[in-house]
Amino acid sequence: MNLFHLAYISVPAACAFFLTPFFRWWVRLYPEKQAELAQRFCILPKNEPRPQKAGPLIWLHAVSVGEVTVAKTIIQALDAEGPRWSVLLTTTTVTGHRHARNLLGNRARVRFAPLDLINVVDQFFSFYQPDLLVCVETEIWPNWIFRAFKEKIPVVVVNGRISSRSISRYRLIRSLIRPALEKVTAFSMIGKADAERIISLGALPRAVEVNGNVKMDTWLTDQDLAMVSQLRQRFYVDDTTPVFVAGSIRGPEIRSMMDVYEKLAGSIAGLLFILAPRHLGKTQQIIDLAESRNIFCQRRTALDLNGEKRRASLLILDTMGELRQVYGLASVVFCGGSLAPLGGQNVLEPAMWGKPVLYGSFMDDFTEAADLLSASGGGIRVADTADLADQAAHLLYDPEKAREKGRRARQAVLSMQGAARRHAHVIQKALEAALPAQ
């Protein structure tokens, strides 16, 4: 144990001790949080059933909604050979917890993740007695890993990713996490760059392999054609309507999208321009900006709540969870967070719908996905706002070319499927290697 790990153990534990009165007051103020906090501190009710040890228990940790969906796909891949394992799934966020309960039903026991405090972790391991700890994507909790290592419980990271932006933050705590990384049994990473970054932080090279992105398996099953049909009717879109979708728009891109809209609306007859802000709190800012330019726009929610007909050519998507299906309406898609240094957005979601995808130069968080689409001919990297408008107009003018690029984009994604099965194999191999020793 180095000084960094000693400080990591002792300082949070001391803070938790002194903050206990505050937590008790906060729980009384917000009683609906009581169960959540109790699980985070591993204060278990007397009627909490102990796990039935009919078979090995896999503890799967998934932070929020996206990771929970990945976890479900991996569980399905494991179950393809017969449901021989029990599953305990923990989440960090409330939305992730709710999503897990809805998605997994009785297949897994769903709980909030324990805080990475040494006494809390000890209680959690003692009660649930997992046979394997699996972290979805890159969740590094030193006390979890050290306790698992002490108990000879394998630790596996699946669908692991470390972006070029986050690596700098991890390097600041490298002295803390390196001893933990060295004790992880297997890192099943998304891409080669992710593998290289985790090794640079201290993971043992022999424990690292590349197995692709599980989300490529989930998107195909998540496509809701019935919902797309409903959206077509609600938005008054037919097969001849040119639809441009600007998804997950952030920061200065909001103003840029107004410039793109004005250029496209002036040249593309019958255009529907759907603008989806990354953060719904920016909706009013978008409306105010549109009004300042005398642009008539409508909120997506108004089409339902007020029964309005879609009349505007600029529609603001101010709903949660619809963007993925809205991509199914598009003729051309632009993925935001990429015209400014914001990391980019996942270009593979619209690609799975068979749509040509445009994106800016700042794709640090999704470099491999952008490179995949560029190489396939299904994606186009644009230099700036003017280039985006020109490229979008070119594709909207030529629907057949847009469809061909869309076909290439979808084929590129389909060629990368099967990741869930590969990650599941890593889990199965780690578990089977450990069981004879238990």
N, C-alpha and C positions, 0 to 999 in steps of 0.2 A: 504494500500500500504506500503510494507516494504522498507528498504533502498536499497535492491538489485534491486527491481523493479523500484524504483525511479532512480537509476543509469542507469538501462537498458533503461529507457525512455529518460533520459536527455543526456547521453554521445553520443549515436549514432545520436541523433537529432543535437547536436552541431557539430559533425564531418560532417554530411551531409551538414550543412550550410556552413562550411568552405571549403568543397570539391566541392561545386557546380561549381566554375569556372573550375576545373579540368574536371568534367563530361562534361561540355559544350565543352571544347576543344576536349575531347575524342570522343564525338559524331560527331563533325565536321571531325575528323580524320577517323572515322569508321561510315559513315552514315547508313550502313546496320544495325547498332545496335540501331538506333534512336527509332524505334517502340518498341523494346524490353525494352529499358530504360524508355521510356515514360509510358509503362504499369506498370513497376516495381515501378515507382514513382506516379502512378495513375494520370498522366497528360493525360487526355482524349481528343482526337480530337473532334472538334465541331460536326462531323457527326457520332460520336459513338452512336448507338441506345440504348435507355434505354431498359432493359429487359421487355418483354411482360408478365404481371402478370396474365396470364390466369389461372395459378395454382401456387402452392408453388415453390419457386426457391431454389434448392439445390446447394450450393457451395461445389464442390468436389475438394480437393487439392491433387495432385499426383506429386511427385518430378520429376521423370524421366520415362524412357521407361517402366521399370518393373511395377512401380506403376500405370502408365496409363493403362496398360493391365489389372491389377487388377480392376481398376476403371470401365473399360468397362464391365467386367464380372459382377460387382455389379449392374451397370446400367441395364444390361440385366435382372438380377434377379428382380430388381424393376419393370421393364417394363412388366414382365411376368403377372402382375396383371393389366396391362393397363398403358400406359405412361401418368400418371396424374401429373407428375412433370416436370418442366423445369430444365436444368442442366447448370451450369457455372463451367467449369473445368479449374483450374489453374495449371501450372507446373513451375518448377524452372529452368530446363535445356532447352537448345535450341533443343536438340535431343528429349526430352520428349514432347516439344511443337509441333514439326513437327510430331511425332508419333501420338499424340492426334488428330491432324487435319486429318491425313490420316485414323485413326482408327474409329473416331466417326462421321465424316462427319457433317451432320446438326443436329445430336442428341444433341450436346452440343455446347455452345459458349466457345471457347478456348482462354485463355489469360495467360500471364505471371503473376505469383503470386506477389502481392504487397509486398514491403519491410516491415518488421515489425517495421516501424517508426510510431509513434502515429498519426502524421498528415496525413500520407499516408493511414494508416488503416482507419481513420475517413472518408477520401474522398471515399475510396473503398466501405465501408459499406453504405455511404450516396447515392452513385450512384446506386449500384447494388441491394441493399436492399434484401440480401438473407434471407430465412426463416430457413435455417439450414446450419451449417458448418460441413463438413465431411472431416477428414484428413485420407488419406490412409497410412497405416503403422504408424510409430510413429513420426509425425511432431508436435513439440511443439513450438508454436509461442505465447508468453505471450500476446502481444498487440492484436492479433487476438482474443484470447480467452476472454480477459477482455472486449473488445468492444462488442463481441457477448453476453457475460453475462449481460452487461449493457443494451443491447437491448432486453433481454429475448429471445435470439436466441439459441437454443440447439447446443451443440458442441459434435460430436461423432467421436471417433477414431475407424477405422475398419481395420481388418487384422493387428492389432497392434503386434509389436514384439520389444523386447529389448534383445539383445544378452548378454552373460556373459562378453563379452569384452567391450561393449558400456556402461554397467551399471556403471562402474567406472567413466566414463566421465560425465554421467548424475549426479552422486552423487556430483561432484565438484560444480554443479550449482543448487543443490537441493533447497537451500533457495530461488532461483529465480523462479524455475518452480513449486514448491509445491503449492503456492497460485493459480497458473493457473490450475494445475491438479485437485484441489479441485472443480473447477467450470465446469469441463467437465461433460456432462450429462451421457455419456456411453463410456466405453472402451470395444470394442469387440476384444479380443486378440486372437492370433493364438494358443498358448499353455498355459499350467498351469504355466510353469516357467516364461513366459512373463507376465502373470497376477500377479504373486507374485512380480516380479521386479517393475512393474508400481505402485503397492500398496506401496512398500517400498520407492518409490520416493514421495509419497503423494497423490496418487489417492484414492478416497473413495472406500472402499471394496464393498459397495452396488452397485457401478456404474460399476464394472468390471465383465465380463463374458468371457468364453472361447468358441470360435466358429470355430476353425480350420483355415487352410490356403487356401485362395481363389485360389492360384496358382495351387492347385491340381485340380481345376475345369477348369482352363485355359489351362493347358498343353494338355489335351485330345483333345480340339478343335484346338490347335495350331499344331498338328501333320500333316505334309504335306507328304503324302505317295508318291505323284507324284514327289516331290523334292528328296525324298530318292531314288526313282527309277532312276532319272537322275544322282544322285551322284554315284550309283552303276555302271552305264555305264561309267561315267567319271573316276572313280577310278579303273575300271576293277575288280569289286568284283562280285562273284557269290555265290550261296548258300553254296559252300564248302570252301570259303575263310575264314580263321580265321582272325578276325579283332579285334585288341586291341586299344581302344580309351583312351588316357590320356587327360582329359579335364581340362581347367583352371589351367594350371601348372604355379607355381610361385616360385620366389626366388631360394633356393638351390635345389628345386625339378627338375629344368632343368637338372642339372648334374645327379641327381638320375635316371631320365627317360632314360638317355643314358645307364646307367648300366642295367636297366630293359630291354631296347631294345636289348642290346648285348646278354643277357642271353636268351631271348625269340627267337630272330632271329636264334640263334644257335641250337635251339631244336624244333621249330615249323615250319614245312615245309609250304611254301607259305604265311607266315605271312604278314599282312599289319598292321603296327604300325602307328596310326595317333596321332600326338602330337599337342595339341592346347594350346598355351601359353595364359595366362590370359590377358597379355598386348602385343599387336602386335609389340611394339617397341623392344621386346626381340627376334624377329624372327632371326635377323642376328647373335645374340649371339648363338642361338641354332645351326644355320648352321655352324658357325665357330667351335663350340665345336664338332659337328659331323665330320667335315673335319679333325680336329686334331686327331680323332680316326679312320680315314679312313673309315668313314661310309658314304655311298652314300645316299643323301636325296634330296627331291624335295619340292618346295613350291606349295601349293595348287593353288595359283594365276597363276603360270606358266602353269598349265594345261589348262587354259582359254586364257590368254593373248598371250602365245607363241604357243599354240596348241600342247604342248608336250603330249606324252602318259605317263601314270603313269608307270614307270619302277622300281622306288625305293621301298623298303619295309618300308622305313621311310618317311612319308608324313607330312610336317609341315602345319597345318591349319592356314594360315595367312590371314583369311577373317573375316569379322564381320557378326554375325547373323546366321552362318551356323552350329555351334556346336550342337544346339538342334536337328537338322535333322540328323547330322552325327552320333549322338548317335543311330539313327535308323539302321545304318549299322553294329553296333558293335556286336561282340560275347561276349566281356567282357569290362567293363568300369572301369576306375579309376578316381575318382574325386579329383582334386588337392587342394592345399592350406591346406592339412591335414597331410602331413608328417612333416611339420614344424609348429610352432605356429602362423598360419596365419588365423585361424578362420574356415577353411574348405570351402566347396562349396556345392551347393544344390544337394544332391544325389537323389532327387525325380524325376528330369527331365529324367535321363536315366532309372530310375525304371519304369516310365510310358511307356517307349518303351518295357518293358518286358526284361530288361537286368540285369544280375547280376552285382552288384556294389561293388567295392572295395574302401576303404577310410582309411586314417591314423587315428592316435589317437587324432589329434587336430581338433575336430569338434565343437568348442565352439559356433559358430554362427548357427549351424544346429544340435544341440544335439538331439532334439526330432525326427527329420527326420532320423538321423542315428540310433537311438534306435528303431524306427518303423521298419526299414529295417532289423536290426539285429534280432529283435524278430520274424519277418516273415520268416527268413531264406533266404531272397533275397539279403542281404548285408553282407559283410565281413569286419571287422575292421582288418587292418594289422599293425604290430608293427614297421616295418622299410622297407627299400628298398629291402633287401633280402627276407623278408616275402612277400612283394608285388609281386616280381618276381615268387616266388614259388607258391603262390595262383593263380596268373594269368595263369601260365603254367599248373597247375592242371586242371583248368576249360577249357582251350583251348585244352588240351589233351582229355577231356571228354565233347564233345558238348552237349550230352543229359543232363548231370548234370547241365551244364551252362544254358540250356534252362529251366530246372525245377526251378532253382533259379530265373531266370528271370520272370517266371510265378508268383512265390511267391512275388517278388518285385512289380510287376504290381498290383497284387491283393491287396497288402497292401495299395498302393496309392488309388486305386478305393474305398476301404473301407472307406476312409476319405473324399470322395467327398461330395458336398452339402454345403460347407462352404459359398459360395457366397449367397445362399438363406438365411442362418442363419444371416450373416452380414447385408444383405438387410432388414431382419425383424427388426433388432435393429434400423436401420435408420428409417424405417417406423413407428415404435413404438414411437421413440423420436419426430418425426415430427407431428404425430397425437395427441400426448399429448400436444404439444405446440400450435397447431393451434387454439383451442377453446379460448385461452387466448389472441389471437391477434385480 
